[in-house]
Amino acid sequence: MNKSIKVAVIIPAYNEEASIASVVNAVNTVSDSNIMLTPVVVNDCSKDTTQQIIAGLNCVALNLPINLGIGGAVQTGIKYAYDNGFDFCVQIDGDGQHPPHFIPVLEKELVKNNWDVAIGSRFIAKEGFQSTILRRTGIQYFQFLLKLITGETVTDSTSGMRMMNRKTMKLLYAYYPDEYPEPEALIIYHRNGLKFGEVPVQMEERMGGQSSIQGFGAVYYMFKVTIAIIFTYLRQ
């Protein structure tokens, strides 16, 4: 009998009381004979009832004593996955945008293509929630910028749905971008010779809360991420 592949499903959560239970329960309903999923919720010092909710769920609950931001929360999950011998880890958002039934698809494509990282992209098949026009414009800009810097084409550079093997976990164990981790991490993958590719997935609208990237904040976000990408490239 083949040994099941162990996958840690890292779910960073900050004030996700409206959706976190549904996300964890959805992960636990994914059935695949080849892989075993373990939800790992990283509560980033939430101010709502997220901590109390995850305490009653079938998941690993990691509660941070201070708010580290999305990068610090994800890196905490990566460290847990690496230290506990998981074969892969996959990041999904705590707001319900990333349907867990695509996780086995990411794993199959990562293994088949000998990738180190598989990124879920909403823009390949162009199905499901496509985000706002303003956000899509920003993503297209980052696609151009990353292509210019690395020569790689990534259609959904801000996607928070991505699977990593142990080689990638070991690299990110030591350093992971804190404020804008998804686009910056692509630079780290490239500069360290990691193989990565995209897999078509369907995303959904968030179950609760609202995005922090709206209006003028979106323009400011694009400016700051551009600077972060350039500095990450130079630092690497």
C-alpha positions in Angstrom: 0.0 0.0 0.0 1.4 3.4 -1.0 2.0 5.9 1.9 -0.3 8.9 1.9 1.3 12.2 1.1 1.1 14.6 4.1 0.0 18.1 3.3 -0.2 20.9 5.8 -2.9 23.4 4.8 -1.7 26.7 6.2 -4.5 29.2 6.8 -3.4 32.6 8.1 -6.2 34.2 9.9 -6.7 37.7 11.3 -10.2 38.6 12.4 -11.8 35.8 10.3 -14.6 34.8 12.7 -17.1 35.0 9.9 -15.4 32.4 7.7 -12.7 30.4 9.4 -15.0 27.5 10.6 -16.3 27.0 7.0 -12.8 27.1 5.6 -11.4 24.5 8.1 -14.5 22.3 7.7 -14.2 22.4 3.9 -10.5 21.3 4.1 -11.5 18.4 6.3 -14.1 17.2 3.7 -11.6 16.9 0.9 -11.2 13.3 0.1 -8.2 11.9 -1.9 -6.8 8.5 -1.4 -3.2 9.8 -2.1 -3.0 12.7 0.2 -3.8 13.5 3.9 -4.7 17.2 4.6 -4.1 18.8 8.0 -5.5 22.3 8.5 -3.0 24.5 10.3 -4.7 27.8 11.3 -2.3 30.5 12.3 -4.2 33.1 14.3 -2.4 36.3 13.8 -3.4 37.8 17.2 -7.0 38.4 16.1 -9.1 40.9 18.0 -12.4 39.0 17.4 -13.4 35.5 18.3 -11.1 33.7 15.8 -9.0 32.1 18.6 -12.1 30.7 20.4 -13.6 29.4 17.2 -10.5 27.5 16.0 -10.0 26.0 19.5 -13.2 23.9 18.8 -12.3 22.9 15.2 -10.5 19.9 13.9 -7.3 21.6 13.1 -3.9 22.6 14.4 -4.3 26.0 16.1 -1.3 28.2 16.3 -2.0 31.4 18.2 0.6 34.2 17.8 1.1 36.5 20.8 1.6 39.5 18.6 0.4 40.5 15.1 3.1 39.5 12.6 1.2 40.3 9.4 0.4 37.9 6.6 4.1 37.0 5.9 4.9 36.2 9.5 1.7 34.1 9.9 2.5 32.1 6.8 6.1 31.6 7.7 4.9 30.3 11.1 2.9 27.7 9.3 5.8 26.8 7.0 8.0 26.3 10.0 5.4 24.1 11.6 5.0 22.0 8.4 8.8 21.6 7.9 9.5 20.7 11.6 6.7 18.2 11.6 7.8 16.3 8.5 5.0 17.2 6.1 5.8 16.4 2.5 4.1 19.6 1.2 2.4 22.6 2.6 -0.2 24.7 0.8 -1.3 28.2 1.7 -5.0 29.2 1.4 -6.8 32.3 2.7 -8.9 32.3 5.8 -11.7 34.3 4.1 -13.0 31.5 1.9 -11.6 32.7 -1.4 -9.7 29.4 -2.1 -11.8 26.3 -2.5 -9.8 23.4 -0.8 -10.9 20.8 -3.4 -8.3 22.3 -5.7 -5.5 21.3 -3.3 -5.1 17.7 -4.8 -5.0 19.4 -8.3 -2.1 21.6 -7.2 -0.3 18.5 -5.7 -0.7 16.5 -8.9 0.5 19.3 -11.1 3.5 20.1 -8.8 4.6 16.4 -8.9 3.9 15.9 -12.6 5.9 18.9 -13.7 8.7 18.5 -11.1 8.0 22.0 -9.7 9.0 23.3 -6.3 6.0 25.6 -6.1 2.5 25.4 -7.7 0.5 28.6 -7.8 -3.2 28.6 -8.2 -4.3 31.1 -10.8 -7.8 32.4 -11.4 -6.8 34.0 -14.8 -5.8 30.9 -16.8 -9.3 29.4 -17.3 -10.9 32.7 -16.3 -13.6 31.0 -14.3 -15.0 31.8 -10.9 -14.5 35.2 -9.2 -12.1 37.3 -11.1 -11.6 40.1 -8.5 -12.3 43.8 -9.1 -11.2 45.8 -12.2 -8.7 47.8 -10.1 -7.1 44.8 -8.6 -6.9 43.0 -12.0 -5.1 46.1 -13.4 -2.6 45.9 -10.6 -2.0 42.2 -11.1 -1.4 42.8 -14.8 1.1 45.5 -13.9 2.9 43.0 -11.6 2.9 40.4 -14.3 4.7 42.9 -16.6 7.2 43.9 -13.8 8.0 40.4 -12.8 8.4 39.4 -16.5 10.8 42.3 -16.9 12.9 41.4 -13.9 12.9 37.6 -14.0 11.8 36.6 -17.5 9.0 34.5 -15.9 5.3 34.9 -16.8 3.0 34.7 -13.8 -0.6 35.6 -14.5 -1.7 35.7 -10.8 1.3 37.0 -8.8 -0.8 38.0 -5.8 -2.5 34.6 -5.5 -2.4 33.4 -1.9 -3.1 29.8 -3.0 0.2 28.0 -3.5 1.8 24.7 -2.7 5.4 24.2 -1.8 7.7 21.1 -1.4 10.2 20.7 1.4 13.0 22.3 -0.6 10.9 25.5 -0.7 9.9 25.2 2.9 13.5 25.0 4.0 14.4 28.1 2.0 11.5 30.1 3.3 12.1 28.8 6.9 15.0 31.3 7.2 13.4 34.3 5.4 9.9 35.0 4.1 8.7 38.5 3.1 6.5 40.0 5.7 4.3 42.7 4.2 3.8 41.6 0.5 4.9 38.0 0.5 3.2 36.6 -2.6 4.8 38.8 -5.3 8.0 39.1 -3.4 8.3 35.4 -3.0 8.4 34.9 -6.7 11.6 36.8 -6.8 13.0 34.5 -4.1 12.0 31.4 -6.0 13.6 32.8 -9.2 16.9 33.9 -7.6 17.3 30.6 -5.8 16.7 28.4 -8.9 13.3 27.0 -7.8 10.9 25.7 -10.4 7.4 27.0 -10.2 4.3 27.1 -12.4 0.6 28.0 -12.4 -2.4 25.8 -12.2 -5.9 27.0 -13.2 -8.3 27.2 -10.2 -11.6 28.9 -9.5 -11.7 31.4 -6.7 -14.7 32.7 -4.8 -15.7 36.0 -3.2 -14.6 36.4 0.4 -17.2 35.1 3.0 -16.7 38.0 5.4 -14.8 41.3 6.0 -13.4 43.4 3.3 -10.1 43.8 1.5 -7.6 46.4 2.8 -6.6 47.2 -0.8 -9.3 49.6 -2.0 -9.4 53.1 -3.7 -6.3 55.1 -3.2 -4.9 52.4 -1.1 -4.6 50.2 -4.2 -2.4 52.7 -5.9 -0.3 53.0 -2.7 -0.1 49.2 -2.5 1.2 49.0 -6.1 3.9 51.6 -5.4 5.0 49.8 -2.2 5.0 46.4 -3.7 7.1 47.7 -6.7 9.7 49.0 -4.3 9.6 45.7 -2.3 10.0 43.6 -5.4 13.0 45.6 -6.5 14.7 45.5 -3.1 14.0 41.8 -2.8 15.7 41.2 -6.1 18.7 43.2 -5.2 19.0 41.7 -1.7 18.7 38.1 -3.1 
